[in-house]
Amino acid sequence: MATEALLLSPTDQVLQELSQLLKLCDDRLREQPMNTDALFTKALFLVRAGDSLRAIHYLHMITDIDPGYPGVWHAKAMVYRAMGKPAMADLCVRVGSDFEAAM
């Protein structure tokens, strides 16, 4: 699955590109702090950069704003698995499934 590729170790060039893209997300979030698209993008960039703790923080922000945001529960599960927290990952999968079933 494509999201698992985010967990691979980034190269220096990728880190530089991620840094530039994170700046764009930060610019957008300064203008619109509750922009879930920018929060999600930033979280995924942080995962790719190897910063799972900050990534999960942004994913939590999204679920606080819009718990039905597409893909957020899968992303949280992916990050929690990578962090060695399978129980939290399983919980995210269950919650995500509940939201998908309700739609």
Phi and psi restraints in degrees (value plus and minus 20) as a CYANA .aco file:
   2 ALA   PHI     -82.1   -42.1
   2 ALA   PSI     -56.0   -16.0
   3 THR   PHI     -86.6   -46.6
   3 THR   PSI     -48.0    -8.0
   4 GLU   PHI     -86.2   -46.2
   4 GLU   PSI     -47.2    -7.2
   5 ALA   PHI     -82.5   -42.5
   5 ALA   PSI     -43.1    -3.1
   6 LEU   PHI     -83.6   -43.6
   6 LEU   PSI     -41.9    -1.9
   7 LEU   PHI    -105.7   -65.7
   7 LEU   PSI     -24.8    15.2
   8 LEU   PHI     -92.0   -52.0
   8 LEU   PSI     130.9   170.9
   9 SER   PHI     -85.2   -45.2
   9 SER   PSI     108.2   148.2
  10 PRO   PHI    -100.3   -60.3
  10 PRO   PSI     133.0   173.0
  11 THR   PHI    -103.7   -63.7
  11 THR   PSI     150.2   190.2
  12 ASP   PHI     -80.8   -40.8
  12 ASP   PSI     -59.4   -19.4
  13 GLN   PHI     -84.2   -44.2
  13 GLN   PSI     -62.7   -22.7
  14 VAL   PHI     -83.0   -43.0
  14 VAL   PSI     -62.8   -22.8
  15 LEU   PHI     -80.6   -40.6
  15 LEU   PSI     -59.0   -19.0
  16 GLN   PHI     -85.0   -45.0
  16 GLN   PSI     -64.1   -24.1
  17 GLU   PHI     -83.9   -43.9
  17 GLU   PSI     -61.0   -21.0
  18 LEU   PHI     -82.7   -42.7
  18 LEU   PSI     -59.3   -19.3
  19 SER   PHI     -80.6   -40.6
  19 SER   PSI     -62.4   -22.4
  20 GLN   PHI     -85.9   -45.9
  20 GLN   PSI     -61.3   -21.3
  21 LEU   PHI     -89.6   -49.6
  21 LEU   PSI     -56.1   -16.1
  22 LEU   PHI     -82.5   -42.5
  22 LEU   PSI     -57.2   -17.2
  23 LYS   PHI     -82.1   -42.1
  23 LYS   PSI     -60.7   -20.7
  24 LEU   PHI     -82.7   -42.7
  24 LEU   PSI     -61.2   -21.2
  25 CYS   PHI     -83.1   -43.1
  25 CYS   PSI     -63.8   -23.8
  26 ASP   PHI     -81.5   -41.5
  26 ASP   PSI     -60.5   -20.5
  27 ASP   PHI     -80.0   -40.0
  27 ASP   PSI     -65.5   -25.5
  28 ARG   PHI     -83.8   -43.8
  28 ARG   PSI     -60.8   -20.8
  29 LEU   PHI     -90.3   -50.3
  29 LEU   PSI     -46.3    -6.3
  30 ARG   PHI     -86.7   -46.7
  30 ARG   PSI     -57.2   -17.2
  31 GLU   PHI     -96.5   -56.5
  31 GLU   PSI     -59.2   -19.2
  32 GLN   PHI    -157.9  -117.9
  32 GLN   PSI      63.7   103.7
  33 PRO   PHI     -80.4   -40.4
  33 PRO   PSI     -39.6     0.4
  34 MET   PHI    -125.5   -85.5
  34 MET   PSI      -0.7    39.3
  35 ASN   PHI     -92.3   -52.3
  35 ASN   PSI      83.1   123.1
  36 THR   PHI     -86.4   -46.4
  36 THR   PSI     -50.8   -10.8
  37 ASP   PHI     -84.3   -44.3
  37 ASP   PSI     -64.6   -24.6
  38 ALA   PHI     -87.3   -47.3
  38 ALA   PSI     -59.1   -19.1
  39 LEU   PHI     -82.8   -42.8
  39 LEU   PSI     -63.3   -23.3
  40 PHE   PHI     -85.4   -45.4
  40 PHE   PSI     -65.3   -25.3
  41 THR   PHI     -81.0   -41.0
  41 THR   PSI     -64.3   -24.3
  42 LYS   PHI     -82.2   -42.2
  42 LYS   PSI     -62.7   -22.7
  43 ALA   PHI     -79.7   -39.7
  43 ALA   PSI     -65.2   -25.2
  44 LEU   PHI     -86.5   -46.5
  44 LEU   PSI     -57.2   -17.2
  45 PHE   PHI     -83.9   -43.9
  45 PHE   PSI     -60.2   -20.2
  46 LEU   PHI     -84.8   -44.8
  46 LEU   PSI     -58.9   -18.9
  47 VAL   PHI     -79.4   -39.4
  47 VAL   PSI     -67.3   -27.3
  48 ARG   PHI     -82.1   -42.1
  48 ARG   PSI     -53.3   -13.3
  49 ALA   PHI    -100.9   -60.9
  49 ALA   PSI     -24.0    16.0
  50 GLY   PHI      70.9   110.9
  50 GLY   PSI      -6.1    33.9
  51 ASP   PHI    -127.5   -87.5
  51 ASP   PSI      52.7    92.7
  52 SER   PHI     -84.7   -44.7
  52 SER   PSI     -54.9   -14.9
  53 LEU   PHI     -83.7   -43.7
  53 LEU   PSI     -65.5   -25.5
  54 ARG   PHI     -88.5   -48.5
  54 ARG   PSI     -56.2   -16.2
  55 ALA   PHI     -81.1   -41.1
  55 ALA   PSI     -65.9   -25.9
  56 ILE   PHI     -85.4   -45.4
  56 ILE   PSI     -52.3   -12.3
  57 HIS   PHI     -78.8   -38.8
  57 HIS   PSI     -67.1   -27.1
  58 TYR   PHI     -89.1   -49.1
  58 TYR   PSI     -55.5   -15.5
  59 LEU   PHI     -85.8   -45.8
  59 LEU   PSI     -56.2   -16.2
  60 HIS   PHI     -83.6   -43.6
  60 HIS   PSI     -59.6   -19.6
  61 MET   PHI     -79.3   -39.3
  61 MET   PSI     -61.2   -21.2
  62 ILE   PHI     -84.1   -44.1
  62 ILE   PSI     -65.8   -25.8
  63 THR   PHI     -88.0   -48.0
  63 THR   PSI     -44.3    -4.3
  64 ASP   PHI     -90.6   -50.6
  64 ASP   PSI     -57.1   -17.1
  65 ILE   PHI    -100.4   -60.4
  65 ILE   PSI     -68.8   -28.8
  66 ASP   PHI    -166.2  -126.2
  66 ASP   PSI      68.3   108.3
  67 PRO   PHI     -83.2   -43.2
  67 PRO   PSI     -33.6     6.4
  68 GLY   PHI    -116.2   -76.2
  68 GLY   PSI      -9.3    30.7
  69 TYR   PHI     -77.7   -37.7
  69 TYR   PSI     107.2   147.2
  70 PRO   PHI     -77.7   -37.7
  70 PRO   PSI     106.5   146.5
  71 GLY   PHI      65.3   105.3
  71 GLY   PSI     -29.4    10.6
  72 VAL   PHI     -86.3   -46.3
  72 VAL   PSI     -58.9   -18.9
  73 TRP   PHI     -91.4   -51.4
  73 TRP   PSI     -55.7   -15.7
  74 HIS   PHI     -84.7   -44.7
  74 HIS   PSI     -62.7   -22.7
  75 ALA   PHI     -83.1   -43.1
  75 ALA   PSI     -63.2   -23.2
  76 LYS   PHI     -81.4   -41.4
  76 LYS   PSI     -62.5   -22.5
  77 ALA   PHI     -81.7   -41.7
  77 ALA   PSI     -64.0   -24.0
  78 MET   PHI     -79.3   -39.3
  78 MET   PSI     -65.6   -25.6
  79 VAL   PHI     -87.2   -47.2
  79 VAL   PSI     -64.5   -24.5
  80 TYR   PHI     -81.6   -41.6
  80 TYR   PSI     -59.3   -19.3
  81 ARG   PHI     -81.8   -41.8
  81 ARG   PSI     -63.8   -23.8
  82 ALA   PHI     -83.8   -43.8
  82 ALA   PSI     -48.5    -8.5
  83 MET   PHI    -103.9   -63.9
  83 MET   PSI     -21.8    18.2
  84 GLY   PHI      58.9    98.9
  84 GLY   PSI      10.2    50.2
  85 LYS   PHI    -140.2  -100.2
  85 LYS   PSI      52.5    92.5
  86 PRO   PHI     -84.1   -44.1
  86 PRO   PSI     -52.5   -12.5
  87 ALA   PHI     -85.0   -45.0
  87 ALA   PSI     -61.3   -21.3
  88 MET   PHI     -87.0   -47.0
  88 MET   PSI     -58.8   -18.8
  89 ALA   PHI     -81.7   -41.7
  89 ALA   PSI     -65.3   -25.3
  90 ASP   PHI     -82.3   -42.3
  90 ASP   PSI     -60.1   -20.1
  91 LEU   PHI     -80.6   -40.6
  91 LEU   PSI     -64.2   -24.2
  92 CYS   PHI     -82.3   -42.3
  92 CYS   PSI     -60.1   -20.1
  93 VAL   PHI     -81.3   -41.3
  93 VAL   PSI     -64.2   -24.2
  94 ARG   PHI     -83.6   -43.6
  94 ARG   PSI     -66.1   -26.1
  95 VAL   PHI     -83.6   -43.6
  95 VAL   PSI     -63.5   -23.5
  96 GLY   PHI     -79.7   -39.7
  96 GLY   PSI     -61.1   -21.1
  97 SER   PHI     -83.4   -43.4
  97 SER   PSI     -58.6   -18.6
  98 ASP   PHI     -81.9   -41.9
  98 ASP   PSI     -62.5   -22.5
  99 PHE   PHI     -87.8   -47.8
  99 PHE   PSI     -60.6   -20.6
 100 GLU   PHI     -84.3   -44.3
 100 GLU   PSI     -59.7   -19.7
 101 ALA   PHI     -85.9   -45.9
 101 ALA   PSI     -52.3   -12.3
 102 ALA   PHI     -95.5   -55.5
 102 ALA   PSI     -35.9     4.1
